[in-house]
Every structure is written in structure tokens, then in C-alpha cells.
Amino acid sequence: MSMERRSFVRQAGLAGVLAAGAAPAIVQAQAQVRWRLASSFPKSLDTIFGAADVFAKKVSEMTGGKFQIAVHAGGEIVPALQVVDAVQNATVEIAHTAPYYFFGKDETFALGCAIPFGLNSRQMTAWMVEGNGLKLMREFYRGYNIISFPGGNTGAQMGGWYRKEIKSIADMKGLKIRIGGFAGRVVERMGAVPQQIAGGEIYSALEKGTIDAAEWVGPYDDQKLGFNKVAPNYYYPGWWEGGPQLDFFINTKAYDSLSAEYKAVVEAASALAHVEMQARYDAKNPAALKQLVGSGTKLFRFPKDVMDAAFKESMAIYAELSAKNPNWKKVYEDYANFRRDQNLWFRFAEAGFDDFMQSQKL
């Protein structure tokens, strides 16, 4: 288990060596491989969709062009929210997606991505790489003919765009909101009406009034999608997505057919894509938020009673799932223990430093 935990990090170092042109002779002797990748995201979202491009490009570079992966946006081969079926059934060899989109199959999918009041992005990577996260999620995904590799993280997300202000929990009643994955069950208990809509279709639904509110990721993506033009109130934090991890899902037969060297290349390229996605979001979100506020967007923090109600309902749901879903129980117990210890540690050095810095005029 120790070897499995650390291989993801070690391969990140291999990525640098191979990308620099020092490819071992054994890689040069490998066979030609052609795969298709189905993304759940539109090409216009260059940051989240772009992780698949980064991955495919590095796989090609590290194999001298012998291993090629054609990247397809959501809807080009299969609908954005059907990529797990496509990988499971070998329609495509690989997908890039947010695992929590598929919680309807089994709630355990959400634990591989994000759950309300869960881990932040650094904690999620720590659980995956040094904790039991990768091991436990791979055991679960095996039942879907899938092996997973971390494929990016957005960092903590915003709480979305609302046509009307949310002044208290009462304003959640009857609210039709596009909200991703598992969080829909929580807001439903709070009186809202969740809608699961793919990223490329959210704007039109919000513009037409089919929905009253929508969340996606954060300022950079949200500005590209134009949500500020149809809903002026922007809320934070996205309590349901403190650190959502994207994944590369690979059909197990396709992966097993690769040589050991090509498997190492896949692991190294995924490590690079994983780091680069969050770096891009962290670099691009500040300027986008300034531009949004400068153009009239009204920024609000969720009222305390909304946050308290969301936390209460989330914890109740987790307890209920642990009582009836053995897959969830097995993974969540480990996840929750890891979250408890991480929260204790981050309370001191991390939160202390951030709290001081954010009170300064820089």
C-alpha cells in the first residue's frame, strides 16, 4: 500500500525528466497506441477542459509521439454526463470528469471528488496520495471497469449566481438551482429544487429563467460563461466544494494492455495535469473577480443560518448513507477520520497565517 500511495508523486518527477527529452531507450521501442478521451467539459473552459489537453500532450511528448490521445469535448462522442458509461463499456478508453456527477449510480462516487463540508484541495490531494484515498477509490471504481488517476482540482469554489438575494434560509424555499453532484440532496432538504445541468448548458437555462440560480466553479470560468449578465448576485463560499478533484477514468482492460513504461507515462502525465489545473485557477481567479465586481456584480457571503442548515443536513445525510450503503461507509469512515485530523492541523498554522495576511493592506 505504501508503494501505491507514493507512486503518483514519484511519477511527477519522471514527467520532468521525460519532458526534458531524456526519454529512456526502452520507451522508444514501445508500440503505437491510439486512445480517445471523452471530457465532461466544453472546450471554451480552457482551464478545466485544458487539463485533458495537458495530459494528452505530455503523454505524446514522453513517448516520442507513439502514444496519442485524441481529446473530445463533452457531447462530441457521448453526452457530458455519460462518460463513465462510455469508459465502462469501452466506447472510449479514457474520460476526464468530476466523479461526483455520477453519485446517482452510487453515492461513493462523490467521495472521489467533493462532498459538502469536506476536504479542501490540499487535504484532498494528501488523502489521495499519502492517505488511503486512491487505494479505496480504486477498489470502488474496479466494479465499473475503471482505474482512476487524479486529474486536477479547482480549489474552493464560489457559491454561485442568484437572480435574487439570499438573505436567510427562507429564501432557499422553492429556489431552482443548478448545483453539481451530491450537494443537490442537501439543498433539496433545505427547500430548494436542485437541477443537474452540464456546464455548457447552464447559461441558457439561467437566461431563460428555467432556473433561478446556478453554480459552476469560480470567477475565471463563471466570467467566461457570462453568468453575471443574467444573475447579478454572486455568493461564497461554495460549501459543497471545498476542494473538488477531477479524475482521469481509464477502462481497466485498456490500461492493463499498456506496457509498464506506458503505464508510468500515464501516471506521470496525470500528476502534471493535476498540479497545473489548480495553478491556473489560482493564477486567473483574482483578476476575473476584480473584473466582475468592477462591472457591477454584487458579492455576498452566505448568511449564517444557510451555512448552519447546510452543515446539519449534510452530516445527517452522511450518517444515513453509512447505515445503508456499505461502499459509502467503508470509504467515508476513512475520509472522515482524515478530515478531522486535517481540520485540527489547518486550524493553527494555515488558518492563522491566512487570517493575518487577509487582514493586511497589500
HELIX and SHEET records of a PDB file:
HELIX    1   1 SER A    2  ALA A   19  1                                  18    
HELIX    2   2 ALA A   25  GLN A   28  1                                   4    
HELIX    3   3 GLY A   50  MET A   62  1                                  13    
HELIX    4   4 ALA A   80  GLN A   82  5                                   3    
HELIX    5   5 VAL A   83  GLN A   88  1                                   6    
HELIX    6   6 PRO A   99  PHE A  102  5                                   4    
HELIX    7   7 THR A  108  LEU A  111  1                                   4    
HELIX    8   8 SER A  121  VAL A  129  1                                   9    
HELIX    9   9 GLY A  133  TYR A  141  1                                   9    
HELIX   10  10 ARG A  142  TYR A  144  5                                   3    
HELIX   11  11 ILE A  169  MET A  172  5                                   4    
HELIX   12  12 ALA A  183  ARG A  189  1                                   7    
HELIX   13  13 GLY A  199  GLU A  201  5                                   3    
HELIX   14  14 ILE A  202  LYS A  208  1                                   7    
HELIX   15  15 PRO A  219  LEU A  225  1                                   7    
HELIX   16  16 PHE A  227  LYS A  229  5                                   3    
HELIX   17  17 THR A  252  ASP A  256  1                                   5    
HELIX   18  18 ALA A  260  GLY A  294  1                                  35    
HELIX   19  19 LYS A  304  LYS A  324  1                                  21    
HELIX   20  20 PRO A  326  PHE A  346  1                                  21    
HELIX   21  21 ALA A  349  MET A  357  1                                   9    
SHEET    1   A 5 PHE A  67  HIS A  72  0                                        
SHEET    2   A 5 VAL A  33  SER A  39  1                                        
SHEET    3   A 5 ILE A  94  THR A  97  1                                        
SHEET    4   A 5 GLN A 245  ASN A 251 -1                                        
SHEET    5   A 5 ILE A 146  ASN A 153 -1                                        
SHEET    1   B 6 VAL A 193  GLN A 195  0                                        
SHEET    2   B 6 LYS A 176  ARG A 178  1                                        
SHEET    3   B 6 ALA A 213  ALA A 214  1                                        
SHEET    4   B 6 GLY A 160  TYR A 162 -1                                        
SHEET    5   B 6 ASN A 233  TYR A 236 -1                                        
SHEET    6   B 6 LYS A 298  ARG A 301  1                                        
END                                                                             
